[in-house]
Amino acid sequence: MKRLFIAAILAVSAFSASALAAVKVGSIDYAEGGVSIGRAGKTISAPNIGDPILSGDLIKTQGDGMLVIAMDKNSGMAGKLTVKSRSSIYINLDALKGEPRTDIQVLTGAIGSKVNKLSGSPSVTVTTSSAVMAVRGTEYEVAVSINADDATGAPQQATLVTCTESKVAVNDGQQEVEVPAGKVLEKRPGERLRFIPVAASSVKGFGQKWMTDEIEAFRSDAPRALASYAKRYDALAAAFNDAYDPFARSTTPKKWSEEDRIGAKINPMDPAVLREKKEIAGYLVKIKKILFSFERVYYRADELADAIAGTPAEKSEIRKGVTAGDFIKTVRSQRDMFANMTARFRYIEQLYRDRSPDGEAFSDDDDFFASSDGF
């Protein structure tokens, strides 16, 4: 892990957190309990009502936390988004065919939304590790399970979608299913999308029951599940470090950061800029392919820790000489380092867009990004 820490130090030393001027997507309408916002490498640990939510923000809630966001017209929607307890999400604003589109990435936990107006088709998508939801409805919830198939090359968490008004289209890469009002849809790793029989009067509260049942299922075989999780975490951490290391050592991100700090005017068609973009694109592609899975693994650490706290599983060995509690402590000790590295990546990704004539993330040759939402 030595190179991992070298890369992290290089990333933080080169990163000017104040340089990122992201677009506002909403403002805090209500907050309670433990809530934090990660923005440009810094953590806002006690956000207040009225504070802005910006594109690219990482929002986290603890076991007693909840955050309600009043979405701004810039997001392409008008309404409120609720980030429920023990959740980690990203909110990203982009454009699709000239129309604003908000993508909400649910890493852990659950969200709920009551939307008054939608512009575009769709203007809101919700992404989990196993499915993408195109929100055409006005009231819905999306939850991801604490459990995941960590033994696979691309670990997936089960996803639950409940809709109480209008409809939500769910795509798992194999099929697309429309969830109408009063219905509940589940996607489990390796299985097809399926509706769960639930009385219409119980749909609103079903998500919480499902999450509770998922935690109990984890606890019933926690040592085995944690052993698989630990193996996957170590593999992804090593892969992330290998992809990140040349990016951290490049002088171009530092140059871009300084240009952003002083407000330098950039000509996207300048040959030097084009050469820099080509270099950076190679780094960003490699990092992003790993980051989608890795973030969903390391942000689950808090959920897993809460689930085993005070239980026999906390002291059980998941590999020789290492208990579940020992491993969780190790992951938590590395959390801030990985958060800084991720923030650095997302900042430079934004500067890449700023150097593109149409603000695109990557060129048409980068198919991995061109079809990321499946719609």
C-alpha positions in Angstrom: 0.0 0.0 0.0 3.0 2.3 0.1 2.5 3.7 -3.4 -1.1 4.4 -2.5 -0.1 6.9 0.1 2.5 8.5 -2.2 -0.2 9.0 -4.8 -2.6 10.5 -2.2 0.0 13.0 -1.0 0.8 14.1 -4.5 -2.9 14.5 -5.3 -3.6 16.6 -2.2 -0.6 18.9 -2.6 -1.5 19.7 -6.2 -5.2 20.3 -5.6 -6.7 23.8 -5.1 -10.1 23.0 -3.6 -11.4 26.6 -4.0 -10.9 26.6 -7.8 -13.9 24.5 -8.7 -16.9 26.6 -9.5 -19.7 24.0 -9.9 -23.2 24.7 -11.0 -25.9 24.9 -8.3 -28.5 22.2 -8.5 -30.5 22.9 -5.4 -30.4 24.2 -1.8 -30.9 22.5 1.6 -34.6 22.6 2.6 -34.2 20.6 5.8 -31.4 18.8 7.6 -31.2 16.7 10.8 -28.6 14.5 12.5 -25.3 13.6 11.0 -25.0 15.0 7.5 -21.9 16.0 5.5 -21.2 17.3 2.0 -18.0 16.5 0.2 -17.0 19.2 -2.2 -13.7 19.8 -4.1 -11.7 17.8 -1.5 -13.3 19.5 1.5 -16.0 18.3 3.9 -18.8 20.5 5.1 -19.8 18.7 8.3 -22.7 20.8 9.5 -24.6 22.2 6.5 -27.4 24.7 7.1 -30.8 25.2 5.7 -30.5 27.4 2.6 -26.9 26.3 1.8 -26.4 25.4 -1.9 -26.0 21.9 -3.3 -23.6 21.9 -6.3 -23.2 19.5 -9.2 -20.5 17.0 -8.1 -21.3 17.1 -4.4 -21.0 13.9 -2.4 -23.8 13.8 0.2 -23.5 11.5 3.2 -25.9 10.9 6.1 -25.3 8.9 9.3 -27.7 6.6 11.1 -29.5 9.6 12.6 -29.2 11.8 9.6 -31.5 13.0 6.8 -31.3 15.8 4.2 -34.0 17.3 2.0 -32.9 19.2 -1.1 -35.1 21.7 -2.9 -34.0 21.2 -6.5 -33.2 24.3 -8.6 -34.5 25.0 -12.1 -31.0 24.4 -13.4 -31.4 20.7 -12.6 -34.3 20.3 -15.1 -36.8 19.5 -12.4 -38.7 21.3 -9.6 -39.4 19.4 -6.4 -37.6 17.9 -3.4 -35.1 15.1 -3.1 -34.7 13.3 0.3 -31.5 11.6 1.2 -32.3 9.1 3.9 -30.2 7.8 6.8 -27.0 5.8 6.1 -26.8 7.0 2.6 -24.1 8.2 0.2 -25.0 9.8 -3.1 -23.5 12.0 -5.8 -25.6 14.6 -7.7 -24.3 15.4 -11.2 -25.7 17.9 -13.6 -25.1 17.4 -17.3 -26.8 18.2 -20.6 -28.6 15.8 -23.0 -29.4 17.2 -26.4 -29.2 20.7 -25.0 -31.5 20.0 -22.1 -30.4 19.9 -18.4 -30.2 16.4 -16.9 -29.5 15.5 -13.3 -28.0 12.1 -12.5 -28.2 10.9 -8.9 -25.7 8.1 -8.1 -26.8 6.1 -5.1 -23.7 4.5 -3.6 -25.3 3.3 -0.4 -28.7 3.8 1.4 -31.8 5.3 -0.2 -33.4 8.4 -1.7 -36.9 9.5 -2.2 -38.2 12.3 -4.4 -41.4 14.3 -4.9 -41.1 16.1 -8.2 -43.5 18.9 -9.2 -42.2 19.3 -12.8 -40.0 17.4 -15.2 -38.4 19.1 -18.3 -37.0 16.9 -21.0 -37.4 13.1 -21.4 -36.0 12.1 -19.1 -34.4 15.0 -17.2 -33.6 12.9 -14.1 -31.8 9.5 -13.9 -30.9 7.5 -10.8 -27.9 5.2 -11.1 -27.0 2.2 -8.8 -24.5 -0.6 -9.3 -27.1 -2.8 -10.8 -29.6 -0.6 -12.7 -30.4 2.9 -14.1 -33.7 4.5 -13.4 -35.2 7.1 -15.9 -37.5 9.1 -13.8 -40.7 10.0 -15.6 -42.7 9.8 -12.4 -43.3 12.4 -9.8 -43.0 10.4 -6.5 -40.6 7.5 -6.1 -37.9 5.9 -3.9 -34.7 4.0 -4.8 -32.8 1.9 -2.3 -29.7 -0.2 -2.5 -28.9 -3.2 -0.3 -26.1 -3.5 2.2 -25.5 -6.9 0.6 -23.6 -7.2 -2.6 -22.1 -9.9 -4.8 -18.5 -9.0 -3.9 -17.0 -12.1 -5.4 -17.7 -11.0 -9.0 -15.6 -8.8 -11.2 -18.1 -6.0 -11.0 -19.8 -6.2 -7.6 -23.5 -5.3 -7.6 -25.9 -4.4 -4.9 -29.6 -5.3 -5.0 -31.8 -2.3 -6.0 -35.4 -1.6 -5.0 -37.6 0.9 -6.8 -41.0 2.0 -5.4 -43.3 4.3 -7.3 -46.3 6.0 -5.8 -47.1 8.6 -8.6 -46.8 8.3 -12.4 -43.9 5.9 -13.5 -40.2 5.1 -13.4 -38.4 3.2 -16.2 -35.8 0.8 -14.9 -33.0 -0.6 -17.1 -30.4 -3.2 -15.9 -28.5 -3.4 -19.2 -30.5 -6.5 -20.3 -34.1 -5.3 -20.2 -36.2 -2.2 -19.5 -39.2 -2.4 -17.3 -41.7 0.4 -16.5 -42.8 0.7 -12.9 -46.2 2.3 -12.6 -47.7 4.0 -9.5 -48.4 1.5 -6.7 -45.8 -1.0 -7.8 -42.4 -2.2 -6.4 -39.6 -3.6 -8.5 -36.5 -5.4 -7.4 -33.2 -6.1 -9.2 -30.8 -8.7 -7.6 -27.4 -9.5 -8.9 -27.5 -12.2 -11.5 -31.3 -12.1 -11.7 -33.9 -10.5 -13.9 -35.9 -7.4 -12.9 -39.0 -8.6 -11.0 -42.1 -7.0 -9.4 -42.7 -7.8 -5.7 -46.3 -8.3 -4.7 -47.1 -5.4 -2.3 -50.5 -3.9 -1.4 -50.8 -0.5 -2.9 -51.5 0.9 0.6 -48.1 -0.4 1.8 -45.9 0.7 -1.1 -44.7 3.9 0.7 -43.3 2.1 3.7 -42.0 -1.0 1.9 -38.6 0.4 1.2 -37.7 0.7 4.9 -38.9 -2.8 5.6 -36.8 -4.1 2.7 -33.7 -2.3 4.0 -34.2 -3.7 7.5 -34.6 -7.3 6.1 -31.4 -6.8 4.0 -29.4 -5.9 7.1 -30.8 -9.0 9.0 -29.8 -11.1 6.0 -26.3 -9.7 6.2 -26.0 -10.3 9.9 -27.1 -14.0 9.5 -23.8 -14.8 7.7 -21.7 -11.7 8.4 -18.2 -13.4 8.6 -18.6 -15.0 5.1 -20.0 -11.8 3.6 -17.2 -9.7 5.1 -14.5 -12.1 4.0 -15.7 -11.6 0.4 -16.0 -7.9 0.9 -12.5 -7.6 2.2 -11.0 -9.6 -0.7 -12.9 -7.3 -3.2 -11.9 -4.1 -1.4 -8.2 -5.1 -1.4 -8.3 -5.9 -5.1 -10.1 -2.7 -6.1 -7.9 -0.6 -3.9 -4.8 -1.9 -5.6 -6.3 -1.5 -9.1 -7.4 2.1 -8.2 -4.0 2.9 -7.0 -2.3 1.5 -10.2 -4.7 3.6 -12.4 -4.3 6.7 -10.3 -0.5 6.7 -9.8 0.5 8.0 -13.3 -2.3 10.6 -13.1 -1.0 11.9 -9.8 2.6 12.1 -11.1 1.6 14.0 -14.2 2.3 17.8 -14.2 -0.7 18.6 -16.4 -3.3 18.5 -13.6 -1.3 20.9 -11.6 -1.0 23.2 -14.6 -4.7 23.1 -15.2 -5.4 23.8 -11.5 -3.2 26.9 -11.6 -4.8 28.1 -14.8 -8.3 27.7 -13.2 -7.1 29.5 -10.0 -6.0 32.6 -11.9 -8.9 32.5 -14.3 -6.8 31.9 -17.4 -8.7 32.0 -20.8 -8.3 28.6 -22.5 -8.5 28.1 -26.3 -9.9 24.5 -26.7 -8.4 24.2 -30.2 -4.8 25.2 -29.1 -2.5 22.4 -30.1 -0.9 22.4 -26.7 -4.4 22.1 -25.0 -5.3 19.2 -27.4 -2.1 17.4 -26.4 -2.8 17.9 -22.7 -6.4 16.6 -23.2 -5.2 13.5 -25.0 -2.8 12.7 -22.1 -5.4 13.4 -19.4 -8.2 11.5 -21.1 -6.1 8.3 -21.0 -5.7 8.7 -17.2 -9.3 9.6 -16.6 -10.7 6.6 -18.6 -8.6 4.1 -16.6 -9.6 5.7 -13.3 -13.3 6.0 -14.0 -13.6 2.3 -15.1 -12.4 1.2 -11.6 -14.0 4.1 -9.6 -17.6 3.1 -10.3 -17.1 -0.2 -8.5 -14.6 1.0 -5.9 -16.7 3.8 -4.5 -19.6 1.5 -3.9 -17.3 -0.9 -2.0 -15.5 1.6 0.3 -18.6 3.7 1.1 -20.3 0.5 2.3 -17.8 0.2 5.2 -19.9 2.5 7.4 -23.1 0.4 6.8 -21.2 -2.8 7.5 -19.6 -1.4 10.6 -23.0 -0.4 12.0 -24.5 -3.8 11.2 -21.8 -5.8 13.1 -21.2 -3.3 16.0 -21.7 -5.1 19.3 -22.4 -8.5 17.7 -20.2 -11.6 17.7 -19.4 -11.0 14.0 -17.2 -8.0 15.0 -14.7 -10.3 16.6 -14.9 -13.1 14.1 -11.8 -13.8 11.9 -12.4 -13.1 8.2 -8.8 -14.2 7.3 -5.9 -15.5 9.4 -5.2 -13.0 12.2 -7.7 -10.4 11.0 -11.1 -9.9 12.5 -14.0 -8.2 10.9 -13.6 -5.2 13.3 -9.9 -4.9 12.4 -10.6 -4.8 8.7 -13.4 -2.1 9.1 -11.0 0.1 11.1 -8.4 -0.2 8.3 -10.9 0.8 5.7 -12.0 3.8 7.8 -8.5 4.9 8.3 -8.0 5.1 4.5 -11.3 6.8 3.8 -10.1 10.4 3.8 -7.2 9.5 1.6 -9.4 7.9 -1.0 -11.9 10.8 -0.7 -9.2 13.3 -1.6 -8.0 11.2 -4.5 -11.5 10.9 -5.8 -12.1 14.7 -5.4 -9.0 15.4 -7.4 -10.1 13.1 -10.2 -13.6 14.7 -10.4 -12.1 18.2 -10.4 -9.7 17.5 -13.3 -12.5 15.8 -15.1 -14.5 19.0 -14.9 -11.5 21.0 -16.2 -11.3 18.6 -19.1 -14.9 19.5 -19.9 -14.0 23.2 -19.6 -11.4 22.6 -22.3 -13.9 21.0 -24.7 -15.8 23.1 -27.2 -19.2 21.6 -26.3 -18.3 20.7 -22.7 -18.3 17.0 -23.4 -16.7 14.7 -20.9 -14.6 12.7 -23.4 -14.3 12.4 -27.1 -16.5 10.1 -29.2 -13.7 7.5 -29.1 -14.4 7.0 -25.4 -17.5 4.7 -25.8 -17.4 3.8 -22.1 -18.7 7.3 -21.2 -21.0 7.8 -24.2 -23.6 5.2 -23.1 -23.1 5.2 -19.3 -26.8 5.7 -18.5 -28.4 3.1 -20.8 -31.1 5.5 -22.1 
